[in-house]
Amino acid sequence: MKKILKITLLLILFCNTSIAEDKKYSQKTCEEIYGAIGYFLKVADDHWKKTKDEDKAMKYSQTAANYTTVYQAFCK
């Protein structure tokens, strides 16, 4: 029974990835995401230099990292 379940799950996973469409964002959207990455990195750097508030600077930096992940997934 476990073998049948494993085979079924593997088939489902294989079928889902094999028929998935490659979704990409438009050029304009990708440019806006790219601009936002630069913006959040600049804000993180400026905030760190002015206040030395590590937590807030890290939040801006993490936001830039999250946007970078989206950019890599949907714009490259």
Backbone as a printed PyTorch tensor [residue, N CA C, xyz], in Angstrom:
tensor([[[  0.8190,  -1.1970,   0.0000],
         [  0.0000,   0.0000,   0.0000],
         [  0.8710,   1.2720,   0.0000]],

        [[  1.9390,   1.2720,   0.8230],
         [  2.8200,   2.4340,   0.8690],
         [  3.5100,   2.6490,  -0.4710]],

        [[  3.8360,   1.5490,  -1.1490],
         [  4.5020,   1.6500,  -2.4400],
         [  3.5880,   2.3110,  -3.4740]],

        [[  2.3300,   1.9410,  -3.4580],
         [  1.3580,   2.5150,  -4.3900],
         [  1.1830,   4.0080,  -4.1080]],

        [[  1.1210,   4.3640,  -2.8370],
         [  0.9790,   5.7610,  -2.4590],
         [  2.1950,   6.5770,  -2.9150]],

        [[  3.3900,   6.0510,  -2.7180],
         [  4.6010,   6.7420,  -3.1410],
         [  4.6390,   6.9240,  -4.6490]],

        [[  4.2880,   5.9000,  -5.3810],
         [  4.2850,   5.9830,  -6.8460],
         [  3.2610,   7.0070,  -7.3130]],

        [[  2.0840,   6.9970,  -6.6960],
         [  1.0310,   7.9530,  -7.0620],
         [  1.4950,   9.3830,  -6.8030]],

        [[  2.1060,   9.6230,  -5.6480],
         [  2.5880,  10.9680,  -5.3320],
         [  3.6820,  11.4220,  -6.3000]],

        [[  4.5780,  10.5210,  -6.6340],
         [  5.6220,  10.8610,  -7.6060],
         [  5.0370,  11.1970,  -8.9700]],

        [[  4.0470,  10.4480,  -9.4030],
         [  3.4080,  10.7250, -10.6870],
         [  2.7040,  12.0790, -10.6730]],

        [[  2.0250,  12.3680,  -9.5770],
         [  1.3310,  13.6590,  -9.4600],
         [  2.3450,  14.8020,  -9.5150]],

        [[  3.4250,  14.6850,  -8.7630],
         [  4.4480,  15.7250,  -8.7720],
         [  5.0850,  15.8800, -10.1410]],

        [[  5.3810,  14.7710, -10.7840],
         [  5.9960,  14.8140, -12.1100],
         [  5.0640,  15.4610, -13.1230]],

        [[  3.8000,  15.0960, -13.0880],
         [  2.8320,  15.6470, -14.0450],
         [  2.6280,  17.1400, -13.8230]],

        [[  2.5780,  17.5580, -12.5880],
         [  2.3760,  18.9800, -12.3060],
         [  3.5270,  19.8230, -12.8130]],

        [[  4.7490,  19.3720, -12.6520],
         [  5.8830,  20.1680, -13.0950],
         [  6.0920,  20.0780, -14.6000]],

        [[  5.6750,  18.9960, -15.2090],
         [  5.9100,  18.8480, -16.6400],
         [  4.9330,  19.6570, -17.4810]],

        [[  3.7510,  19.9580, -16.9560],
         [  2.7720,  20.7180, -17.7390],
         [  2.6840,  22.1770, -17.2960]],

        [[  3.4760,  22.5500, -16.2940],
         [  3.4440,  23.9270, -15.8080],
         [  3.9600,  24.8760, -16.8830]],

        [[  3.2740,  26.0070, -17.0050],
         [  3.7060,  27.0200, -17.9690],
         [  4.7830,  27.8960, -17.3360]],

        [[  5.6510,  28.4090, -18.1690],
         [  6.7020,  29.2870, -17.7010],
         [  6.1490,  30.7030, -17.6660]],

        [[  5.7540,  31.1750, -16.4830],
         [  5.1540,  32.5020, -16.3360],
         [  6.2500,  33.5350, -16.1330]],

        [[  6.2130,  34.5740, -16.9330],
         [  7.1710,  35.6690, -16.8150],
         [  6.3980,  36.9780, -16.7040]],

        [[  6.9960,  37.9310, -15.9960],
         [  6.4020,  39.2610, -15.8970],
         [  6.7720,  40.0680, -17.1360]],

        [[  6.0080,  41.1190, -17.3670],
         [  6.2900,  41.9910, -18.5040],
         [  7.6030,  42.7420, -18.2620]],

        [[  8.1620,  43.2750, -19.3310],
         [  9.4190,  44.0280, -19.2390],
         [  9.2680,  45.2150, -18.2950]],

        [[  8.1330,  45.8990, -18.3800],
         [  7.8890,  47.0640, -17.5330],
         [  7.8360,  46.6690, -16.0620]],

        [[  7.1420,  45.5950, -15.7520],
         [  7.0470,  45.1250, -14.3730],
         [  8.4230,  44.7340, -13.8380]],

        [[  9.2110,  44.0640, -14.6790],
         [ 10.5580,  43.6640, -14.2680],
         [ 11.4400,  44.8800, -14.0040]],

        [[ 11.2920,  45.9090, -14.8010],
         [ 12.0680,  47.1340, -14.5800],
         [ 11.6740,  47.7930, -13.2640]],

        [[ 10.3790,  47.7670, -12.9440],
         [  9.9140,  48.3480, -11.6850],
         [ 10.4190,  47.5450, -10.4870]],

        [[ 10.4200,  46.2330, -10.6010],
         [ 10.9420,  45.3870,  -9.5250],
         [ 12.4280,  45.6590,  -9.3360]],

        [[ 13.1530,  45.7560, -10.4390],
         [ 14.5930,  46.0230, -10.3860],
         [ 14.8530,  47.3730,  -9.7070]],

        [[ 14.0500,  48.3640, -10.0510],
         [ 14.1810,  49.6800,  -9.4250],
         [ 13.8910,  49.6280,  -7.9290]],

        [[ 12.8950,  48.8280,  -7.5440],
         [ 12.5500,  48.7020,  -6.1310],
         [ 13.6840,  48.0430,  -5.3460]],

        [[ 14.3680,  47.0960,  -5.9640],
         [ 15.5020,  46.4470,  -5.3060],
         [ 16.5730,  47.4960,  -4.9690]],

        [[ 16.9080,  48.3090,  -5.9500],
         [ 17.8930,  49.3660,  -5.7250],
         [ 17.4340,  50.3610,  -4.6770]],

        [[ 16.1510,  50.7110,  -4.7190],
         [ 15.5970,  51.6600,  -3.7500],
         [ 15.7330,  51.1290,  -2.3260]],

        [[ 15.3170,  49.8970,  -2.0950],
         [ 15.3580,  49.3510,  -0.7410],
         [ 16.7940,  49.1570,  -0.2430]],

        [[ 17.7130,  48.8220,  -1.1450],
         [ 19.1060,  48.7230,  -0.7320],
         [ 19.6660,  50.0900,  -0.3410]],

        [[ 19.3050,  51.1170,  -1.0990],
         [ 19.7560,  52.4750,  -0.7810],
         [ 19.1620,  52.9420,   0.5400]],

        [[ 17.8760,  52.6880,   0.7410],
         [ 17.2370,  53.0930,   1.9980],
         [ 17.8840,  52.3640,   3.1760]],

        [[ 18.1660,  51.0740,   3.0150],
         [ 18.8090,  50.3110,   4.0930],
         [ 20.1750,  50.9010,   4.4240]],

        [[ 20.9450,  51.2130,   3.3980],
         [ 22.2750,  51.7830,   3.6070],
         [ 22.1920,  53.1630,   4.2620]],

        [[ 21.3170,  54.0160,   3.7450],
         [ 21.1580,  55.3560,   4.3140],
         [ 20.6990,  55.2920,   5.7670]],

        [[ 19.7410,  54.4240,   6.0200],
         [ 19.2080,  54.3050,   7.3790],
         [ 20.2940,  53.8220,   8.3410]],

        [[ 21.0840,  52.8680,   7.8920],
         [ 22.1550,  52.3520,   8.7350],
         [ 23.1880,  53.4450,   9.0350]],

        [[ 23.5710,  54.2010,   8.0120],
         [ 24.5790,  55.2470,   8.2000],
         [ 24.0860,  56.3510,   9.1390]],

        [[ 22.7950,  56.6830,   9.0650],
         [ 22.2590,  57.7850,   9.8660],
         [ 21.9160,  57.3720,  11.2930]],

        [[ 21.3140,  56.2040,  11.4670],
         [ 20.7600,  55.8560,  12.7770],
         [ 21.4510,  54.6810,  13.4590]],

        [[ 22.1680,  53.8790,  12.7030],
         [ 22.7730,  52.6410,  13.2210],
         [ 21.7050,  51.6820,  13.7950]],

        [[ 20.4410,  51.8720,  13.3580],
         [ 19.3510,  50.9860,  13.7770],
         [ 19.4220,  49.7070,  12.9480]],

        [[ 20.0380,  48.7130,  13.5160],
         [ 20.3100,  47.4710,  12.8000],
         [ 19.0320,  46.7500,  12.3740]],

        [[ 18.0240,  46.7350,  13.2370],
         [ 16.7880,  46.0110,  12.9230],
         [ 16.0530,  46.6080,  11.7220]],

        [[ 15.9210,  47.9130,  11.7190],
         [ 15.1960,  48.5540,  10.6190],
         [ 15.9810,  48.4510,   9.3110]],

        [[ 17.2930,  48.6350,   9.3750],
         [ 18.1200,  48.4970,   8.1810],
         [ 18.0260,  47.0750,   7.6350]],

        [[ 17.9850,  46.1060,   8.5420],
         [ 17.8670,  44.7110,   8.1260],
         [ 16.5210,  44.4430,   7.4520]],

        [[ 15.4740,  45.0840,   7.9240],
         [ 14.1470,  44.9080,   7.3050],
         [ 14.1600,  45.4220,   5.8610]],

        [[ 14.7710,  46.5840,   5.6510],
         [ 14.8660,  47.1060,   4.2880],
         [ 15.7200,  46.1920,   3.4080]],

        [[ 16.7980,  45.7120,   3.9760],
         [ 17.6790,  44.8140,   3.2410],
         [ 16.9730,  43.5030,   2.8960]],

        [[ 16.2030,  42.9850,   3.8320],
         [ 15.4550,  41.7400,   3.5930],
         [ 14.3780,  41.9500,   2.5330]],

        [[ 13.7640,  43.1160,   2.5350],
         [ 12.7810,  43.4160,   1.4990],
         [ 13.4390,  43.4120,   0.1300]],

        [[ 14.6190,  43.9910,   0.0300],
         [ 15.3690,  43.9640,  -1.2360],
         [ 15.6890,  42.5320,  -1.6380]],

        [[ 16.0530,  41.7020,  -0.6820],
         [ 16.3530,  40.2990,  -0.9690],
         [ 15.1060,  39.5640,  -1.4650]],

        [[ 13.9650,  39.8620,  -0.8700],
         [ 12.7150,  39.2330,  -1.3070],
         [ 12.3590,  39.6550,  -2.7360]],

        [[ 12.5290,  40.9290,  -3.0340],
         [ 12.2730,  41.4030,  -4.3940],
         [ 13.2440,  40.7560,  -5.3830]],

        [[ 14.4800,  40.5480,  -4.9460],
         [ 15.4670,  39.9040,  -5.8040],
         [ 15.0340,  38.4780,  -6.1370]],

        [[ 14.4860,  37.7740,  -5.1590],
         [ 13.9970,  36.4150,  -5.3910],
         [ 12.8800,  36.4160,  -6.4200]],

        [[ 11.9660,  37.3460,  -6.3150],
         [ 10.8680,  37.4550,  -7.2830],
         [ 11.4330,  37.7810,  -8.6620]],

        [[ 12.3730,  38.7070,  -8.7140],
         [ 12.9940,  39.0960,  -9.9760],
         [ 13.6660,  37.8850, -10.6420]],

        [[ 14.4170,  37.1300,  -9.8620],
         [ 15.1070,  35.9630, -10.3940],
         [ 14.1090,  34.9270, -10.9110]],

        [[ 13.0060,  34.7700, -10.2130],
         [ 12.0270,  33.7440, -10.5870],
         [ 11.2030,  34.1270, -11.8060]],

        [[ 10.8350,  35.3930, -11.9290],
         [  9.8680,  35.7740, -12.9460],
         [ 10.3940,  36.7070, -14.0350]],

        [[ 11.6290,  37.1710, -13.9040],
         [ 12.1550,  38.1010, -14.9040],
         [ 13.3750,  37.5940, -15.6360]],

        [[ 14.0160,  36.5860, -15.1420],
         [ 15.2240,  36.0580, -15.8000],
         [ 14.8800,  34.9030, -16.7000]]])
